[in-house]
Amino acid sequence: MQQSTNASLEASSNTDISSKKLEAGMVTPQTLDINNEAQITEPEASAPVPVLSDTRLYIIGLGIWISLFLAAFETTVVATSLVDITSEFQDFNRASWIVVVYLLTYNGFLLLSSKLCDILGIKTMFLVANFIFGVFSIACGAAQNMTQLIIFRALQGVGGGGIYCIAFILMMAIITKDKLGTFSAGISSVFAISSICGPLLGGVITEKTTWRWIFYLNGPGIVIAFAILYFAIPDVGKVSLDRQTLSRIDFGGGFLSVAWSILLVYALQEGGAEYPWSHSVILGTLVSGIVGLFIFAGYEWYIARKSSIIEPIFPLRLLKSPAFTYLVITTFCIGAPIYMTIINIPQRYQIVNGVSPIRSGVLLLPMLVVSPVMSLLPGLALKSHWNYVPYGFAVGGALSVAGSAGLGVLGEGINIEPKTYGFLALLGAGMGLVMPIGVMMVKFICDSKDEAVALGAQNMTRVLGGLVGLAIGTAILHQKIEKELPSVLSPEQLHALLKSPQALATMRPEQLLAVKGVYARSYNLQFNMSTGFAALGFVFSCLTTYYAVQIMKTINPDDIFNNLGLKADNGENQTGSEKKAEEA
């Protein structure tokens, strides 16, 4: 009887939240199914989940931290190692693919991973993602040529994307109100430390041993994380894997969501590099990617309207909410300057300024230190000043514009200008505010039944924005090289340069100066492009902030925070230590 009463109270609370969102203009009547929300929040008596003791909660947090750190570490650690990796394989022309292909599959499987959590269970999917990431990390280290490395990086990205997405879903499923600020700060520190350690360790490992160890080191870390997570995580949303369960999976949507993004980014990445823009391969993949996006949207609409069994991988009703739409557009736009800075600035330091891989990582510290410090603030502010947090989203957008614009006006000289560090700090501050606040806003903007998918969509759009930015940046670089360097270098020298920047060591002083000038102008032009993305993101961050503030004026924060964490169920599944802790 008590369980039924609690379920009714939860359903009533969620119904009240939804009606207030409707009044605030955050959603439309078509996006809400209040009766359905009430049913979804009602716990199943057959699958009780225990309240977690503080000790067990922090142990799970450690496991999440380790696996999330390794996945985030992989997005930055190769930045200072690209020159050495591509020099060994004599294939610098495809250097960006080492980063892009990881981010591509990382991005492509975010939506699918988040939806599979609803169907197969959070614990199961998180462990599977860790296993895939660990296995193909070792495979990357053992790669014998560039093609193998790119393939294994793609498969590694599948696991990395799953870890990244499911970590946030799991965190929101287990934490309670009093732990929200602590866990938010802890998760933010993952990106802080991985951003700092990635470029630095990448440079150290590359110089002192071999680049292969940047992949091999993931093996022991994933084993530790897997063991912690397997024994500590309760069976959150566990279901039996049978024909009925599998019939709910949107396999068609999952395939289409990966296919259209791969085709689109491939065209942007290879256009002007391997093939001219007018080549049939580029035009074909570009058009196919755009058409594929519309096919994906149409398929998801059809599934939502016609099928009562298959659960769409991305419910299009989310886009009827202006707040969510503006949020994902902002996230997409900010992704370009974020990833372009992490990848391109170390390359500029090494090629234009002639610094070592280690020093190129050290010189990123102004951004990498400021970003985590700023990202801690929103999580800590949630406890007592939660209604002011959305304003930080717009402030972060403005700082990102300023930092990116500054990086687009750097000089062509060999010496690094001091103002570079100030611009990096500005961009880092913007990143540190936009990323965590964007995750927090999902809790206030979206209904509880859509939170997992909404987080996946937000993560996907940020990475996709970074991919598009990197692809356009690569096209700009190749265009500048092909236009300005044939008059300076012989065909053999130009071919060698595209294979490996180490060809710079064989050039005459006047040639070297000209080549560095071309690269410097190319990087400036790329950051001018990313500034355009950031400026558009700032506009939409202001709109997102406006809508978020409106809804937060109409709801009681306890209605949101009290739904966090796992619910007790008569202590049936609690361990002895957890029962004693609760009694105390």
Backbone torsions as a table, in degrees:
resi	resn	phi	psi	omega
1	MET	NA	-41.5	179.5
2	GLN	-63.6	-39.1	179.7
3	GLN	-63.8	-41.3	179.2
4	SER	-63.4	-40.5	178.9
5	THR	-63.2	-44.5	179.5
6	ASN	-62.0	-41.2	179.6
7	ALA	-63.6	-39.3	179.7
8	SER	-65.2	-40.3	179.1
9	LEU	-63.9	-41.6	178.7
10	GLU	-63.1	-43.6	-180.0
11	ALA	-62.7	-41.7	178.9
12	SER	-63.4	-40.1	179.7
13	SER	-63.6	-45.4	-179.7
14	ASN	-66.3	-36.1	177.3
15	THR	-63.4	-39.9	-180.0
16	ASP	-66.0	-40.6	178.2
17	ILE	-62.3	-44.1	-178.0
18	SER	-63.7	-40.8	-179.7
19	SER	-65.7	-35.2	177.9
20	LYS	-69.9	-35.2	175.5
21	LYS	-63.2	-37.6	178.8
22	LEU	-64.5	-42.0	179.8
23	GLU	-65.4	-34.2	-177.4
24	ALA	-81.3	-4.8	179.9
25	GLY	81.1	13.2	-178.6
26	MET	-77.1	-26.9	179.3
27	VAL	-137.0	168.3	176.7
28	THR	-109.9	162.1	-179.8
29	PRO	-56.4	-30.2	-177.9
30	GLN	-70.1	-21.6	-177.4
31	THR	-86.6	-9.3	-174.1
32	LEU	-108.3	139.3	170.0
33	ASP	-136.1	86.5	-169.6
34	ILE	-61.2	-40.1	179.5
35	ASN	-63.0	-40.0	179.4
36	ASN	-65.7	-39.5	177.9
37	GLU	-60.5	-40.9	-179.5
38	ALA	-63.7	-36.6	180.0
39	GLN	-70.4	-37.5	-176.2
40	ILE	-69.3	-33.7	-177.6
41	THR	-79.4	-11.1	-179.3
42	GLU	-75.4	122.7	-177.4
43	PRO	-70.9	149.4	177.0
44	GLU	-85.2	131.3	-177.8
45	ALA	-66.8	-23.7	-176.0
46	SER	-81.3	-10.0	-176.0
47	ALA	-135.3	62.7	-179.8
48	PRO	-69.2	146.7	178.4
49	VAL	-123.8	133.2	-173.9
50	PRO	-76.5	154.4	165.6
51	VAL	-69.1	137.7	-175.7
52	LEU	-92.6	139.2	173.4
53	SER	-69.4	161.0	179.7
54	ASP	-59.4	-40.5	-179.0
55	THR	-60.8	-49.6	-178.8
56	ARG	-65.2	-36.1	179.6
57	LEU	-62.6	-43.4	-179.2
58	TYR	-72.8	-29.8	175.3
59	ILE	-65.3	-44.1	176.0
60	ILE	-61.4	-42.1	178.1
61	GLY	-57.7	-38.3	177.8
62	LEU	-63.8	-43.8	178.5
63	GLY	-62.6	-43.0	176.8
64	ILE	-61.2	-43.6	-176.9
65	TRP	-61.0	-45.6	-177.5
66	ILE	-63.6	-49.7	-176.9
67	SER	-67.1	-39.1	179.0
68	LEU	-68.6	-36.5	177.2
69	PHE	-61.2	-45.4	-178.3
70	LEU	-65.2	-39.3	179.1
71	ALA	-67.0	-43.0	179.0
72	ALA	-69.9	-35.4	179.1
73	PHE	-58.1	-37.3	-177.2
74	GLU	-67.8	-22.5	-179.8
75	THR	-77.6	-16.2	-176.9
76	THR	-120.1	-24.1	-171.1
77	VAL	-66.2	-30.9	-177.8
78	VAL	-79.8	-9.5	-174.8
79	ALA	-57.8	-41.7	-178.3
80	THR	-91.1	1.5	-177.6
81	SER	-111.0	-4.1	-174.7
82	LEU	-59.7	-40.9	-177.5
83	VAL	-61.6	-44.7	-179.0
84	ASP	-70.6	-39.7	179.7
85	ILE	-61.8	-49.9	-177.1
86	THR	-71.2	-26.6	176.9
87	SER	-69.4	-38.6	178.2
88	GLU	-63.7	-40.0	-178.9
89	PHE	-91.9	-0.8	179.9
90	GLN	52.8	53.3	-175.6
91	ASP	-152.3	53.7	-179.3
92	PHE	-65.2	-23.0	-179.2
93	ASN	-60.3	-24.9	178.8
94	ARG	-109.4	22.5	-177.0
95	ALA	-58.6	-44.3	-176.4
96	SER	-65.0	-21.8	179.9
97	TRP	-67.9	-24.3	176.8
98	ILE	-62.0	-36.3	176.9
99	VAL	-84.2	-47.4	-172.1
100	VAL	-63.3	-42.7	-174.6
101	VAL	-67.9	-34.1	175.4
102	TYR	-64.4	-47.7	-179.9
103	LEU	-66.6	-29.2	-177.4
104	LEU	-67.3	-51.6	178.7
105	THR	-73.8	-34.3	173.4
106	TYR	-53.7	-44.9	-179.5
107	ASN	-74.5	-43.6	-173.6
108	GLY	-63.4	-29.5	-175.7
109	PHE	-99.6	6.3	179.0
110	LEU	-64.8	-48.1	-179.6
111	LEU	-62.8	-46.0	-178.4
112	LEU	-63.2	-41.3	179.7
113	SER	-62.7	-43.8	-178.2
114	SER	-65.0	-38.8	-179.7
115	LYS	-71.9	-37.5	179.2
116	LEU	-64.8	-24.6	175.2
117	CYS	-61.2	-37.6	179.1
118	ASP	-68.0	-27.3	-173.0
119	ILE	-99.1	-44.5	-174.8
120	LEU	-102.3	-10.6	179.0
121	GLY	104.4	143.1	-176.4
122	ILE	-67.0	-45.3	-177.2
123	LYS	-62.0	-47.6	-178.8
124	THR	-58.2	-47.9	-176.9
125	MET	-67.8	-35.1	-179.7
126	PHE	-67.7	-40.5	178.3
127	LEU	-67.6	-39.9	177.6
128	VAL	-62.0	-43.0	179.6
129	ALA	-62.3	-41.4	178.1
130	ASN	-63.5	-41.1	-179.2
131	PHE	-63.3	-47.6	-179.9
132	ILE	-61.1	-44.4	-179.1
133	PHE	-61.6	-44.5	-177.8
134	GLY	-65.5	-46.0	-177.6
135	VAL	-61.4	-46.2	-175.2
136	PHE	-82.7	-12.4	169.0
137	SER	-65.8	-44.9	177.3
138	ILE	-62.9	-39.7	179.4
139	ALA	-62.9	-38.3	177.7
140	CYS	-60.3	-43.1	-179.9
141	GLY	-64.6	-26.2	-178.1
142	ALA	-94.6	2.0	-176.8
143	ALA	-59.2	139.6	-177.5
144	GLN	-103.5	-9.3	176.7
145	ASN	-155.2	172.7	-175.2
146	MET	-64.7	-37.7	-180.0
147	THR	-62.0	-45.7	177.5
148	GLN	-60.8	-44.0	-178.6
149	LEU	-61.6	-43.3	-179.6
150	ILE	-64.0	-41.9	179.3
151	ILE	-63.9	-46.7	-178.8
152	PHE	-67.9	-34.1	176.0
153	ARG	-64.5	-36.2	177.9
154	ALA	-62.7	-44.9	-179.8
155	LEU	-71.2	-33.6	174.3
156	GLN	-62.3	-37.5	179.1
157	GLY	-64.6	-29.7	176.3
158	VAL	-59.8	-47.5	178.2
159	GLY	-68.7	-40.1	-179.8
160	GLY	-62.7	-41.6	178.0
161	GLY	-64.3	-39.7	177.5
162	GLY	-63.2	-43.6	178.2
163	ILE	-59.6	-48.2	-176.0
164	TYR	-60.3	-47.7	-176.0
165	CYS	-70.9	-48.1	-173.4
166	ILE	-71.4	-26.8	177.9
167	ALA	-57.4	-43.9	179.4
168	PHE	-69.4	-38.8	178.7
169	ILE	-63.5	-44.9	179.5
170	LEU	-64.2	-42.0	-180.0
171	MET	-60.1	-45.7	-179.7
172	MET	-67.6	-21.2	-179.1
173	ALA	-82.4	-25.8	-172.0
174	ILE	-110.2	-23.8	-174.5
175	ILE	-83.0	155.9	176.6
176	THR	-110.4	173.8	-174.3
177	LYS	-55.6	-44.0	-175.6
178	ASP	-70.7	-15.0	179.4
179	LYS	-103.6	-3.1	-173.7
180	LEU	-61.9	-47.7	-179.6
181	GLY	-63.5	-41.4	-179.0
182	THR	-64.1	-46.7	-178.6
183	PHE	-69.2	-37.2	177.9
184	SER	-62.2	-42.6	177.9
185	ALA	-65.5	-39.7	179.7
186	GLY	-64.2	-44.1	178.7
187	ILE	-65.3	-37.8	177.8
188	SER	-61.6	-34.8	-179.9
189	SER	-66.6	-23.7	176.4
190	VAL	-58.2	-49.8	-177.2
191	PHE	-71.4	-29.0	176.5
192	ALA	-64.2	-54.6	-174.8
193	ILE	-69.0	-40.5	179.9
194	SER	-66.4	-35.7	178.9
195	SER	-67.3	-36.1	179.4
196	ILE	-76.2	-47.0	-175.1
197	CYS	-72.8	-32.4	-175.5
198	GLY	-55.4	-64.2	179.8
199	PRO	-61.5	-37.3	-178.3
200	LEU	-67.3	-51.6	-179.2
201	LEU	-67.6	-34.3	176.6
202	GLY	-59.2	-43.0	178.3
203	GLY	-67.9	-43.7	-179.7
204	VAL	-63.0	-48.0	-178.8
205	ILE	-61.7	-42.5	-178.1
206	THR	-64.4	-40.5	-177.5
207	GLU	-77.6	-36.8	-171.8
208	LYS	-92.1	-30.5	-179.0
209	THR	-129.4	-110.8	176.9
210	THR	-141.9	151.6	-179.0
211	TRP	-59.9	-20.2	-176.7
212	ARG	-62.0	-26.9	-178.3
213	TRP	-72.5	-15.3	175.6
214	ILE	-68.8	-19.6	175.3
215	PHE	-98.0	-39.9	-178.5
216	TYR	-60.6	-34.7	-176.1
217	LEU	-65.4	-16.7	177.0
218	ASN	-69.1	-26.4	-176.1
219	GLY	-56.5	-60.0	180.0
220	PRO	-60.2	-37.5	179.8
221	GLY	-62.9	-43.0	179.8
222	ILE	-67.7	-36.1	177.5
223	VAL	-60.7	-44.8	178.9
224	ILE	-63.7	-47.5	-179.3
225	ALA	-62.3	-42.4	-178.4
226	PHE	-61.5	-43.5	-179.5
227	ALA	-63.3	-44.2	179.2
228	ILE	-61.1	-48.6	-175.2
229	LEU	-67.8	-37.4	-177.6
230	TYR	-63.1	-42.9	-175.8
231	PHE	-88.2	-23.8	-172.7
232	ALA	-96.6	-32.7	-176.2
233	ILE	-76.2	129.1	173.1
234	PRO	-70.8	169.1	-178.7
235	ASP	-78.7	79.4	-177.9
236	VAL	-74.7	113.2	177.9
237	GLY	65.8	30.5	-177.9
238	LYS	-68.5	137.7	177.2
239	VAL	-133.9	160.7	177.6
240	SER	-80.0	139.2	-178.1
241	LEU	-89.5	95.6	179.9
242	ASP	-132.7	-175.8	-177.1
243	ARG	-62.0	-37.5	-179.5
244	GLN	-65.5	-40.3	179.0
245	THR	-65.7	-46.2	-179.3
246	LEU	-63.3	-29.5	-179.2
247	SER	-67.6	-17.6	179.4
248	ARG	-80.8	-16.4	-174.4
249	ILE	-76.1	132.7	179.8
250	ASP	-87.0	76.5	-178.0
251	PHE	-64.1	-40.7	179.4
252	GLY	-61.8	-45.2	177.8
253	GLY	-64.4	-38.5	178.3
254	GLY	-61.9	-44.2	178.7
255	PHE	-64.1	-46.0	-177.5
256	LEU	-65.9	-37.1	-178.5
257	SER	-64.9	-31.7	177.3
258	VAL	-81.3	-41.2	-172.6
259	ALA	-64.3	-47.2	-175.0
260	TRP	-66.7	-36.7	-178.8
261	SER	-71.0	-36.7	178.0
262	ILE	-64.6	-45.8	-179.8
263	LEU	-61.7	-43.9	-177.6
264	LEU	-64.7	-48.2	-177.2
265	VAL	-70.0	-33.6	176.9
266	TYR	-59.9	-44.9	179.5
267	ALA	-61.9	-44.2	-179.6
268	LEU	-67.7	-33.8	-176.9
269	GLN	-75.3	-41.8	-173.7
270	GLU	-91.4	-18.0	179.1
271	GLY	-63.0	123.9	-177.9
272	GLY	83.3	-3.8	179.2
273	ALA	-109.8	-82.8	177.7
274	GLU	-74.8	-33.4	-177.6
275	TYR	-132.7	150.3	172.3
276	PRO	-69.3	158.5	-176.6
277	TRP	-62.6	-25.6	-179.3
278	SER	-84.6	-2.1	-177.8
279	HIS	-67.8	146.7	-177.4
280	SER	-62.6	-31.4	179.6
281	VAL	-64.1	-44.7	-179.2
282	ILE	-68.9	-47.8	179.9
283	LEU	-62.5	-39.3	-179.3
284	GLY	-65.1	-46.4	-179.2
285	THR	-71.2	-34.7	179.0
286	LEU	-64.6	-49.5	179.3
287	VAL	-64.9	-41.1	-180.0
288	SER	-62.6	-38.9	178.8
289	GLY	-64.7	-43.7	179.8
290	ILE	-66.6	-45.1	178.2
291	VAL	-63.6	-38.8	179.0
292	GLY	-60.8	-35.6	177.3
293	LEU	-61.8	-43.8	179.3
294	PHE	-69.6	-35.6	176.3
295	ILE	-64.0	-42.2	178.0
296	PHE	-59.4	-46.7	179.7
297	ALA	-62.6	-43.2	179.3
298	GLY	-65.1	-38.4	179.0
299	TYR	-65.1	-43.5	179.3
300	GLU	-64.4	-37.6	176.1
301	TRP	-63.5	-42.7	-179.0
302	TYR	-64.2	-44.9	-179.6
303	ILE	-61.5	-43.3	-178.8
304	ALA	-63.8	-34.0	-176.4
305	ARG	-86.5	-35.6	-168.5
306	LYS	-105.8	-25.3	-175.0
307	SER	-104.8	133.0	176.9
308	SER	-99.6	-1.5	-176.2
309	ILE	-110.6	-53.7	-177.5
310	ILE	-70.1	133.5	178.2
311	GLU	-98.0	117.0	-177.6
312	PRO	-54.7	139.3	179.4
313	ILE	-67.0	-28.8	176.0
314	PHE	-139.2	103.2	178.3
315	PRO	-66.4	115.3	-177.1
316	LEU	-64.9	-16.1	178.6
317	ARG	-61.1	-22.9	178.5
318	LEU	-60.2	-33.8	-177.1
319	LEU	-74.7	-9.1	175.3
320	LYS	-75.7	-15.2	174.6
321	SER	-86.1	115.4	-179.7
322	PRO	-60.3	-34.4	-178.6
323	ALA	-62.3	-46.3	-179.2
324	PHE	-67.9	-40.5	178.8
325	THR	-59.5	-46.1	179.2
326	TYR	-66.1	-34.5	179.8
327	LEU	-63.5	-46.8	-177.8
328	VAL	-70.8	-32.4	176.4
329	ILE	-65.8	-43.1	176.9
330	THR	-59.5	-46.1	-178.8
331	THR	-61.4	-42.0	177.9
332	PHE	-60.6	-47.7	-176.1
333	CYS	-66.0	-39.1	-178.7
334	ILE	-72.2	-22.5	179.8
335	GLY	-60.6	-33.8	-177.6
336	ALA	-62.8	-55.7	179.5
337	PRO	-65.7	-30.3	179.7
338	ILE	-61.5	-56.1	-174.9
339	TYR	-74.1	-33.0	178.1
340	MET	-64.6	-36.0	179.3
341	THR	-69.2	-46.9	-177.9
342	ILE	-61.6	-37.3	-176.1
343	ILE	-89.7	-44.2	-169.7
344	ASN	-83.6	-33.5	-177.7
345	ILE	-64.0	-44.9	175.7
346	PRO	-60.4	-37.0	177.5
347	GLN	-65.4	-40.3	178.2
348	ARG	-62.9	-44.9	179.0
349	TYR	-56.1	-42.9	-175.8
350	GLN	-76.3	-42.7	-173.9
351	ILE	-83.7	-48.5	-176.0
352	VAL	-82.3	-43.6	-174.5
353	ASN	-96.2	-10.4	173.9
354	GLY	70.7	28.8	179.9
355	VAL	-91.5	165.7	-178.8
356	SER	-77.3	163.3	176.4
357	PRO	-57.2	-40.4	-179.9
358	ILE	-63.0	-47.3	-177.5
359	ARG	-68.0	-32.0	178.4
360	SER	-63.9	-31.9	175.1
361	GLY	-73.2	-40.9	179.3
362	VAL	-61.8	-38.5	-176.7
363	LEU	-72.7	-6.7	173.2
364	LEU	-86.1	-5.7	-174.3
365	LEU	-56.2	-35.8	178.6
366	PRO	-54.7	-39.2	177.7
367	MET	-78.0	-42.7	-173.0
368	LEU	-73.0	-21.0	176.7
369	VAL	-88.3	-43.0	-178.6
370	VAL	-66.2	-40.0	-176.0
371	SER	-58.3	-51.3	179.5
372	PRO	-66.0	-33.9	178.4
373	VAL	-62.3	-44.4	179.3
374	MET	-68.0	-34.3	-178.2
375	SER	-71.0	-20.6	176.6
376	LEU	-72.2	-30.8	-173.0
377	LEU	-61.9	-47.1	-179.4
378	PRO	-60.8	-40.1	179.9
379	GLY	-64.3	-40.1	178.9
380	LEU	-72.4	-31.9	-179.0
381	ALA	-72.9	-18.7	-177.2
382	LEU	-60.9	-32.4	-174.3
383	LYS	-64.2	-41.1	-173.1
384	SER	-125.5	-18.5	-177.5
385	HIS	-129.4	43.5	-172.6
386	TRP	-62.0	-29.5	-177.1
387	ASN	-73.5	-12.7	177.9
388	TYR	-95.1	-11.4	-175.0
389	VAL	-58.9	-42.2	-178.0
390	PRO	-58.0	-29.3	-179.6
391	TYR	-63.1	-28.1	177.6
392	GLY	-64.1	-23.3	179.6
393	PHE	-65.1	-46.0	178.6
394	ALA	-68.8	-38.9	178.1
395	VAL	-61.8	-42.6	177.7
396	GLY	-62.2	-37.9	177.1
397	GLY	-62.3	-41.3	179.3
398	ALA	-65.7	-42.5	179.7
399	LEU	-64.3	-35.6	179.0
400	SER	-64.2	-39.4	177.8
401	VAL	-62.8	-46.3	-178.2
402	ALA	-62.5	-45.0	-179.0
403	GLY	-65.6	-45.0	-179.3
404	SER	-65.2	-40.8	179.1
405	ALA	-61.7	-40.2	179.3
406	GLY	-64.1	-37.6	-180.0
407	LEU	-71.5	-11.6	178.6
408	GLY	-92.7	3.6	-179.6
409	VAL	-125.6	25.6	179.4
410	LEU	-74.8	154.1	-177.8
411	GLY	-76.7	175.0	-177.6
412	GLU	-99.4	3.3	-177.1
413	GLY	-71.8	165.4	-179.7
414	ILE	-70.9	-36.3	-178.6
415	ASN	-73.5	143.4	178.7
416	ILE	-81.0	124.5	-178.6
417	GLU	-73.6	136.4	-179.5
418	PRO	-57.4	-31.8	-178.8
419	LYS	-63.6	-19.2	178.1
420	THR	-56.8	-40.8	-177.0
421	TYR	-68.2	-35.5	177.1
422	GLY	-65.4	-41.4	178.8
423	PHE	-66.6	-37.4	176.9
424	LEU	-63.7	-39.9	178.8
425	ALA	-64.5	-40.9	178.0
426	LEU	-61.9	-45.3	179.9
427	LEU	-65.5	-38.9	177.7
428	GLY	-63.0	-39.2	177.5
429	ALA	-64.1	-41.3	178.1
430	GLY	-63.4	-45.3	177.5
431	MET	-60.2	-42.4	-177.0
432	GLY	-64.1	-25.7	177.6
433	LEU	-89.7	-44.3	-173.2
434	VAL	-66.7	-44.4	-172.2
435	MET	-65.6	-54.1	-178.5
436	PRO	-69.7	-35.7	-179.4
437	ILE	-67.3	-35.7	176.5
438	GLY	-59.5	-40.3	177.2
439	VAL	-66.3	-42.8	-179.5
440	MET	-63.4	-36.4	-176.8
441	MET	-63.9	-27.7	179.1
442	VAL	-57.6	-35.8	-179.4
443	LYS	-63.8	-32.3	-177.0
444	PHE	-94.0	-29.1	-175.2
445	ILE	-85.4	-37.7	-171.6
446	CYS	-103.6	155.8	174.7
447	ASP	-74.6	155.7	-172.9
448	SER	-59.3	-34.6	-177.4
449	LYS	-70.1	-16.7	-177.0
450	ASP	-107.9	3.7	-172.7
451	GLU	-63.4	-42.5	-178.3
452	ALA	-62.3	-47.8	179.8
453	VAL	-65.5	-38.7	-179.7
454	ALA	-63.6	-41.5	176.6
455	LEU	-63.2	-41.9	177.8
456	GLY	-61.8	-42.3	180.0
457	ALA	-65.5	-39.5	180.0
458	GLN	-65.3	-45.3	178.2
459	ASN	-62.7	-39.6	-179.1
460	MET	-63.3	-43.7	-177.4
461	THR	-68.5	-34.3	177.8
462	ARG	-65.1	-46.9	179.7
463	VAL	-66.5	-38.9	178.6
464	LEU	-63.3	-39.5	175.7
465	GLY	-61.0	-41.3	176.6
466	GLY	-63.6	-40.4	179.1
467	LEU	-63.5	-45.1	179.7
468	VAL	-63.9	-42.1	177.9
469	GLY	-61.3	-45.6	179.1
470	LEU	-64.0	-39.4	-179.6
471	ALA	-65.0	-44.8	178.0
472	ILE	-65.2	-39.6	178.4
473	GLY	-61.7	-40.7	177.6
474	THR	-64.1	-40.4	178.1
475	ALA	-63.3	-39.6	177.7
476	ILE	-62.7	-43.8	-179.7
477	LEU	-60.5	-48.3	-178.2
478	HIS	-65.8	-35.4	179.1
479	GLN	-64.9	-41.9	179.0
480	LYS	-66.2	-41.6	-179.1
481	ILE	-64.6	-47.1	-176.8
482	GLU	-69.2	-24.7	-178.4
483	LYS	-86.7	-38.1	-169.1
484	GLU	-106.8	-22.3	-173.7
485	LEU	-92.8	-21.9	179.2
486	PRO	-57.4	-26.9	178.5
487	SER	-80.7	-10.6	-177.5
488	VAL	-107.3	-37.9	-175.4
489	LEU	-112.8	152.8	173.0
490	SER	-74.1	161.1	178.1
491	PRO	-56.0	-36.6	179.6
492	GLU	-66.9	-42.1	178.9
493	GLN	-65.9	-40.2	179.3
494	LEU	-64.4	-41.6	178.2
495	HIS	-63.3	-42.4	179.8
496	ALA	-65.6	-37.1	179.5
497	LEU	-64.8	-41.2	178.8
498	LEU	-68.1	-24.6	177.8
499	LYS	-80.2	-38.8	-177.0
500	SER	-161.0	131.4	175.4
501	PRO	-63.1	-13.6	177.8
502	GLN	-63.3	-13.8	176.0
503	ALA	-65.1	-16.9	177.9
504	LEU	-60.1	-30.9	-176.9
505	ALA	-67.8	-18.0	-177.0
506	THR	-97.3	0.6	-174.9
507	MET	-90.7	155.4	174.2
508	ARG	-71.7	157.0	-176.8
509	PRO	-54.0	-42.9	-178.5
510	GLU	-68.5	-34.5	176.1
511	GLN	-67.9	-42.9	-179.0
512	LEU	-60.6	-42.1	179.8
513	LEU	-63.6	-42.0	179.9
514	ALA	-65.8	-42.0	-179.4
515	VAL	-64.6	-43.9	179.3
516	LYS	-64.2	-34.2	176.8
517	GLY	-64.9	-40.5	177.7
518	VAL	-63.5	-44.8	179.2
519	TYR	-64.1	-40.9	-179.9
520	ALA	-62.4	-45.1	179.0
521	ARG	-65.4	-34.7	178.1
522	SER	-65.0	-45.0	179.3
523	TYR	-64.0	-38.7	177.3
524	ASN	-61.7	-44.0	179.6
525	LEU	-64.5	-37.1	178.4
526	GLN	-64.2	-40.1	179.5
527	PHE	-74.7	-26.5	171.4
528	ASN	-63.3	-39.9	177.0
529	MET	-63.6	-44.8	-178.6
530	SER	-67.7	-26.7	176.0
531	THR	-64.8	-36.7	175.2
532	GLY	-60.8	-42.8	175.4
533	PHE	-60.4	-46.8	-177.2
534	ALA	-63.4	-39.0	-179.8
535	ALA	-64.6	-42.1	177.0
536	LEU	-64.4	-38.7	177.4
537	GLY	-62.7	-36.9	178.6
538	PHE	-62.8	-42.2	179.0
539	VAL	-58.7	-47.5	-178.0
540	PHE	-74.6	-24.9	175.5
541	SER	-67.0	-34.4	176.3
542	CYS	-66.0	-41.6	178.3
543	LEU	-65.8	-41.0	177.7
544	THR	-62.0	-43.9	179.2
545	THR	-60.6	-42.7	-179.9
546	TYR	-57.9	-49.8	-178.1
547	TYR	-67.6	-37.5	178.9
548	ALA	-64.5	-41.7	178.7
549	VAL	-63.0	-38.4	179.9
550	GLN	-61.7	-45.3	-178.8
551	ILE	-70.7	-34.9	-178.1
552	MET	-71.2	-16.4	173.8
553	LYS	-77.4	-20.5	-171.6
554	THR	-102.5	-7.8	-176.2
555	ILE	-120.7	156.9	174.1
556	ASN	-86.6	125.3	-178.2
557	PRO	-58.2	-27.9	179.0
558	ASP	-64.5	-28.2	177.3
559	ASP	-63.2	-30.9	178.1
560	ILE	-84.2	-53.0	-172.6
561	PHE	-67.9	-31.2	-178.5
562	ASN	-70.4	-15.1	177.5
563	ASN	-89.3	0.6	178.3
564	LEU	-79.3	155.2	173.6
565	GLY	83.8	171.1	179.5
566	LEU	-85.5	146.5	-176.8
567	LYS	-95.4	144.7	179.1
568	ALA	-71.4	152.9	178.1
569	ASP	-142.6	67.8	175.7
570	ASN	61.3	17.6	177.3
571	GLY	69.2	14.4	-172.7
572	GLU	-62.6	-37.3	-176.1
573	ASN	-105.4	8.4	-176.2
574	GLN	-80.2	147.1	174.8
575	THR	-77.8	166.9	-179.2
576	GLY	-60.8	-42.4	-179.6
577	SER	-65.4	-34.7	179.8
578	GLU	-69.5	-38.2	177.7
579	LYS	-64.7	-42.5	179.4
580	LYS	-63.5	-40.4	179.7
581	ALA	-63.5	-39.6	-179.0
582	GLU	-69.7	-39.7	179.2
583	GLU	-64.8	-37.4	179.9
584	ALA	-65.9	NA	NA
